[in-house]
Amino acid sequence: MEEICKVKKLCSDFTCSLTFSMQWALELQPFSLKPLLRRAMANESLEKYRQAYVDYKVALQLDSTMLLANDSINRITRTLIDLDGPNWREKLPPIPSVPVSIQLQHQEKNMAATTNARPERGTDVQKAVTDTLHKEGKPQKIIAKEAGCLQSAVSKHINGKLSGRKACGRKRCTSNRDNRSLERTVKKRPFKNVREILKEWTAAGVIASRATTHRCIQDMGYKCHIPSVKPLMTNRQHQKCLTWAKEKKNWTVAQWSKVFSDESKFCISFGNQGLRVWRKSGEATIQAA
């Protein structure tokens, strides 16, 4: 227990020192994004939620798309509501507004960083430059600098890794012809289960397991559904139901006590669910015979 207390004290002391160092950095360069975020995280770990909320709000003025700040503000807001109630905003310190000139400078830095970022995969011109310099025997580091792309992109292009790797894993035990015969069987007998379909499929000379059969059926886009036993409601029936509900909107409890509904059967155990049907999504509902 004493060791845990010592560790907690060390962490608290380190967080406090980090807060002071970030405060000093912000005094040297006001509204700097990194010190703001680090001080906000340090204040949150010290349970100084109001100061952390203010720092995250200032950071969002610099970059409103920052996911870290948005998530942290939502988390701190819930904590402050639990602590201070619905009037938690009144207890917050004033949130400083970032000058427009600093916001514009930050946006320009982001745009410049996005523009100067070198792509992971080279363009056709960069690939041609890479091939030419590679034939001359220059190293990849110099080629990347000359072509204006990452060294990893140069390495992948030279080694031929961008063309994609070969398919790995065990070879399929069924051919395209076998798959077509399976699809014909599913279309012809959509109410059969996997075991019955497998039995008919293996009778045609195909060697496959039940799991392979099920996976092949799913790869074709088929899924197992409960068939609809009645047609869907029309627009006219929808309108009549809506009109009836609006008429009975102001009914009393005594009036509703005289209403009875049809009984329905609900199965709570597996095995009594009736027929299932194989069909693709978007196909017309198949009626159960």
N, C-alpha and C positions, 0 to 999 in steps of 0.2 A: 504493500500500500504506500509506503514511504517513497519507493522508487517511482511509482506512478505519479505521485504528487510532484516529485522533482522534475520528471519529464514534462508535466503540464506547466510547471513554473518556467522551465527553459523555453518551451514553445511560446509562452506568453511574453517572456522577455524578448525573444527574437522577433515576434510580431510587433511589439512596441517599438523596437529599434528600427524595424522596416518602415513603420509609419512615420517616424521622425525623419528618416532618410528621404522618404518620398515627399514629405513636407518641405524639406530643404531643396529638393530638386524642383518642386513647383514654384518655390520662391525665385529660383534662378531662371526658370522658363515657365511662366504661367500658362495654364491650360494645355499642358503637354499630356498627350493621351496615355502613354505608358505609365508614368507616375500616378495619374489619376486612377487608372484601373487597379494598380498594385495597392494604392492606399485604400481604395474601396474594398478590396478583398481582405486587406489586413483589418480594417474596421469591422467588417462583417464577422471575421473570426473572433474578434474581441467583443462581439455582441454590441457594438456601437452602430446599431442599424440605421439610425437617422443620418449620421455622417456618411455612412456607406451609400444610403439612398441618394443623398445630394451629389456625391462624386459620380455615381452611375448616371444620374440625370445630366450632369455636365458633360460626361463622355458621350452621351447620346446626342448632345447638341453638335458635337464634332463629327460623329458618324452615327447616323440614325439606323443604319442597317446592322449594327454590331449585335450578334446573337447573344454573346456573353452578357452584355449590359442589359438587354431586354429580359433575358431569363432571370438574372439576378434581381432586377427591379420587381418582377412579378413575385419572386420568392420573398423578398423583403417586405413587399406590400402586405402579403398575407400575415407575416410575422407582426408587423406594426398594427394591423387591425386587431389581432389577438391581444396585443399588449395595451393599446391605447383606445380601442373601440372605434366607432365610426368617425370620431373627430381627430383621427391620427394626423391628418395634414396640418392641423393648427399647431402641433408641437414640433414640426420640422423646422430646422434652421433655414434661413433664406437661401434660395438656390441662385447662385451667380449666373448671369447671362454672358455667354461667350461673344466677344465682339465679332462683327461680320467679317472683318479683315482676317481674323485668325481662322474662321470657318472656311473662307475662300482659300487661304493658304493650305489648309489641311486637304481640301478637295483637290487642289492642284497637285499636291504630293501623291494622293491616291491615283489620280489620272496618269501622272508621270510613271508611277510604279507599274501600273497596268500596261502602259504603252511600251515600257522598256523591258517588260518580262519576256524572257525568251521562251518560245514554245517548246513543249515536250517533244513533239514530232515536227520534223522540218517540212517546209514547203517543197514544191518541185524544183525551184531555183536553188534552195539550200541543199537539196539532195544532189543536184548536178555539181554544185561547188564541192560538196563532200567527196563525190566520186573522183573529181579531177585532182583534188589535193591528196586524196588517198593513193591515187596512182603515182603521184610524185614522191610518195614515201614520207609525207609529213605526219607527225604524231597527232593523236586525236584531240589533245588539248588545244593545239594551234588551229586544227580544222574547225573546232567548235567556235573559237574566237573569230576566225575569218568568216564562217558561215552565219554567225549570229544566232546560234542555237545551243542547247545544252549538250554537254559531252556525252551524257547517257543516250541522247537521240542519235548522235554520231556513231556511238558504239553499236547501238541496235541496228542502225542502217547498214553499217559495214558488215556486221555478223549475220545480217539477213533475218533478224528476229521480228521485224515489223510485218513481215508477210504472214504471220500467224503460225502457231505450232500445229503439229499433226495431232489428230484425234488420239487421245489416250484411253486406256481402259480395255476391257475385254471386247472382242469382236461380237457383233450381234449374231445370235443363233438363228434368226429368221431373215429371209430375203424379202425384197419388195413384192415378189409374187405371193409369198405367204401372207404378208400384211394385207394385200388386196383381197385375198380369199377370206381373211378374218373380218375385214370390213363388210364384205358381202354377207357374211353370216350374221353379223350384228344388225345390219339393215333389214335382213329378211326375218330375223327372229329377235326383235328388240326386248322381249319380255323374259328371255332366258338369263339365268345367272352365269357367273364366270365359269363355274365348274362344268355346266352343261355346254357352254360355248367351247371350252377347252376340249371336252370329249369329242365334239363334232370336228374341231380343228385338227386334233391329233389323228382322227380317223382318215383325214385326207393326206396323212404322211408327214405332218409337221411334228418335230420334237421340241416341246416347250413345256415350261412349268406353269403353274397357276399364277405365280407372281409375274412372269413374263407376259402371259396373256392379258392380265389386268393392266400392266404398264403399257402394252401396245394399244389396247383399247383407249386408254386415257390419252396417249400420244396422238391418236386420230381425232381427238376433240370430243369424245363421248364421255358423258358422266351419267351416273346412276341416279334417277329421279323417281319420286313417287308420282304416278300418273294422275292427272286430274280426272275426276269422275263426273264433273259437271261443267258446263260452259261458263266462261267469264261473264261478268255483268256488263250490260250495254250502257251507253251514255244515258239513255232514257231511264234505266233502272237506277243509275247513280243519282240522277236528278230527283227521282221520286223518293229515294231514301233520304236525300238532303232536305227535301220539303217536309217529309214526315218528322225528321229530327228537329227542324226549326219550329214546327207546330207544337211539339211536346217539350220545348225547352223550359217553359215555366210551370211544368206540372209539379204538384205537391207530392210529398211522400205517400200520402193516402192514395192518390191516383196511381202512383207507380206500384203500390202493393198489390193491385188487382191485375198487373201484367204478368203473364207467364210466357216462358220460352220453350222451344223444343229441346228434348233431351238429346245429348250427344254422347258417344262412346269415346273414352280416352284410355289408351293402353299405357300402362306404366312399366311394363316388362317387355323385353326384346323378344322377337320371334312371331309377333302377331300383327305385322305391318302390311300384309297384303302384297300385291304385285309391285315390282319395280320395273322401270323401263330405262333402256339406254337411249340417250338422244343428245344432240349437240345443243349448245346454248343458242337461243334465238329461233329454234325450230318450233313449228306449231305443236300445240299440246296434243298428245296422243291419248285417245280415250281408252280406258280400260274396258275390256269386254266383260 
